[in-house]
Amino acid sequence: MTEAIRNGHADETRTAMSCAIIRRAFLDHVFHTQGKLPGHAGPNDLYQALAHTVRDRLVQRWISTSEAYLGQPSRTVAYLSAEFLVGPHLGNNLVNLGIYDEVQAAMHSLGLDLDDILRQEDEPGLGNGGLGRLAACFMDSLATLEIPALGYGIRYEYGIFHQAIVDGVQVEQTDSWLRRGNPWEIQRAEWTVEVRLGGHTEHYTDEHGCYRVRWVPAKTVAGVPFDSPILGYRVNTVNTLRLWRAEATEAFDFPTFNRGDYLGAVSKKVTSENLTKVLYPNDETQQGKELRLEQQYFFVACSLRDMLRLLAADGMPVRRFHEKFAIQLNDTHPAIGIAELMRLLVDEHDVPWDEAWAITCQSFAYTNHTLLPEALEQWPLPLFSRVLPRHLEILLEINARFLDEVRIRFYGDSARLTRLSLIDEHGERHVRMTNLACVGSHAINGVAALHSRLMREDVLKDFFDMWPEKFTSITNGVTPRRWLALSNPRLSKLVCEAIGKDWISDAERLHALEPLADDAGFRHLWQAVRRENKLDLAQLVRQSTGMVVDPASMFDVMVKRIHEYKRQHLAVLHIIALYHRIKCDPDADIVPRTFLFGGKAAPGYQYAKLMIRFITSVADVVNRDPQVRDRLKVVFLPNFNVTCGQRIYPAADLSEQISLAGKEASGTGNMKFAMNGALTIGTLDGANIELRDAIGADNFFDFGLSVPQVQALREDGYDASACYRGNAELRAVMDLIRQGFFSHGDATRFDLLFDEQLRHDPYFLLADFASYVDCQRQASAAFSDPARWQRMSVLSCARSGWFSSDRAIREYCDRIWKVKAVPVRLLHRASGAPRHAEAAAHAGGKP
């Protein structure tokens, strides 16, 4: 069978890239795959047929990639992440194949609109925000740079949730992204693995007199892999995103069914499949915590067993595991993999402990994504013991040996022992997953220069003191393919006409736009593109909310996960301040603005959900007040996701990046906005600092306390109420809220948000208010000068290229993974011989 395929017993032209061949292949899939005549095909039929048409053109590259990786000396990157927020596949694959224009022409010849077809794709909601989107950008860059890589995660049956806003309140609805099928994935049932959970361990001596441990599980579930192709830009490399679905080892109990217990007959199936039902089950309950731990272990256990299978397929012994795989932990969700690899090596492959530990540490690297102590993942010891009894034994042994090292290195420092231990002994004992990730990894990186410094000096200082050589900093990046070439086709076309197309795979070439910032003719074209994008966003706002917004107004945008430290409520205080000025002085000089918010609050995070209600309550008052509604509009766009972001980033004028300095690890939305020409108002936090340095301080609106100032103010005893008393505008704004002006007279509705600020203000909202409002005045002044604003906008894009995920991946490859590119040559199905890339022969089309 393989030889038949390889030697070309198939029509070589069926996956050609011409408009005519694509048109014919599309019609074939309408008929043969969807079982419809073209005239009877519905919108989803058309999407499915086109998706299969494009997937056919990926498969030859996919198989060629797998063949190229066999026996290669280069390591393979195994990127473990609980989230992969990949976004819709179809448009991105058209860009990376270089056939966007050919497909558009083929659809047009059939009387179809490609944009309408693209909108039919259900977005996989397999992430919550920046963590999952970063993983997706990295997968795109790994393939583009021809790096051998596998992405491992969970095939959640339901995404994070679909957000509806009902009476101003977030309502979570089921995100059934698989309801119409997923044409991009291929189920690999033959590579199913079994995962054990619960039970107990038995210690014994084997026939050779060796001490052994047997894990006797309480239950076993099957992990079934589903593979999706991740294509690089204009290369033959197609890497694999492998997501695991949980199934019962025996889905149906026939004897139980025959006894009349119909629910009992499928109970194991239901229980097992719960593992991969939904992203991040609410862990406020004990059952939720247990399910979340099982979920994390499940996908890591599946992935490591899969790596061992691939190792064996390459003919390599298990003791060379670290030579084959470089495993990256995307935050601590997969950190249990350190204990799992030890279990596999020691218990199942008889590798001595010290050698197994050396292999494990050389295999794993850890990316830290948070500076919030409360976000450092911990598990109650009784829960951990119940779910993973063998792993707790291994973890305690790791801890004992590690603490022996600490005692020798830091003689007499018992407090350091307590801080570094993998077990938190304060109150109820907990397993510290961050500590495990640090101890079991050979490299630890932060995701922005400030974040990495604070990680070394504060959050992970003890580990830095122990192993300074482990620590490095790699600032995050975003892929210019999706976030500029695909999402902003008008601007992409303008840029390509001005400087060529090389920036799509080498974003630093955007620097060539810099001289054009002073070209009035080019700025006029730039402004025309931006106005068209704003018209598109205005249409989306009207479709989603019924609101009419003015494209000529400043689009002031804050879209990100709703969280107290991100300070969406600071932006709303500014809105109320502007509202108050107009009410007090109708002739006040206020630049017309449309404030656009978007983002989801975790279902169990009541503070964040109240912030959404606060935004919508202020919007309700401002938008219906005839005195201000032509000058201020406030919009909360529901269900912000990748698809929505592709419409928002190209149309934003001002990007809000206003977290308290020292709290945001990096941010990637800031990069997407800048790459699309938006100007940034932000604190000196996360990657904002590097963004300001790259774009230039004159093109960046920075405000607020710096990290040293925050620390000094906290140490001196910050008095939030003094800010309230000392600033008349802030006092007026706060009083309106506390009097119930924005809550139909309910003076207590937002107490949780603002009474706490007056008493404690943990994120220095009131301390930064005056600076923020003053900085917004500067932004308004700049916007009032169109030539100045457009010049700044061009420079924002031109100087954003360093924030490409391609640059970030190169740094990971060089400094952490030690991997090299493996170019892929296509297997010629007619002869079985490899040949050079066909993709390069298809010039033109959409970049």
Buried (B, 14 or more C-beta within 10 A) or exposed (E): EEEEBBEBEEEEEEBBBBBEBBBBBBBBBBBEBBEBEBEEBEEBBBBBBBBBBBBBBBEBBBBBBBBBBEEEEBBBBBBBBBBBBBBBBBBBBBBBBBBBBBBBBBBEEEEBEBEEBBEBBBBBBBBBBBBBBBBBBBBBBBBBBBBBBBBBBBBBBBBBBBBEBEEBEBEBEEBEBBEBEBBBBBEBEEBBBEBBBBBEBEEEEEEEEEEBBEBEBEBBBBBBBBBBBBBBBBBBBBBBBBBBBBBBBEBEBEEBBEEEEEEEBBEBBEEBBBBBBBBBBBBEEEEBBBBBBBBBBBBBBBBBBBBBEBBEEBEBEBBEBBBBBBBBBBBBBBBBBBBBBBBBBBBEBEBEBEEBBBBBBBBBBBBBBBBBEEBBBBBBBEBBBBBBBBBBBBBBBBBEEBBEEBBEEBEEBEEBBBBBBBBBEEEEBBBBBBBBBBBBBBBBBBBBBBBBBBBBEBBBEBBBBBBEEBBBBBBBBBBBBBBBBBBBBBBBBBBBEBBEBBBBBBBBBBBBBEEBBEBEEBBEBBBEBBBBBBEBBBEBBEEBBEBEBBBEBBBBBBBBBBBBBBBBBBBBBBBBBBBBBBBEEEEEEBBBBBBBBBBBBBBBBEBBBBBBBBBBBBBBBBBEEEEBEEBBBBBBBBBBBBBBBBBBBBBBBBBBBBBBBBBBBBBBBBBBBBBBBBBBBBBBBBBBBBBBEBBEEEBBBBBBBBBEBBBEBEEEEBBBEEBBEEBEBBEBBBEBBBEBBBBEEEEEBBEEBBEBBBEEBBBBBBBBBBBBBEBBEEBBEBBEEEEBBBBBBBBBBBBBBBBBBBBBBBBBBEBBBEBBBBEBBBBBBEEEEBEEBBBEEBEEBBB
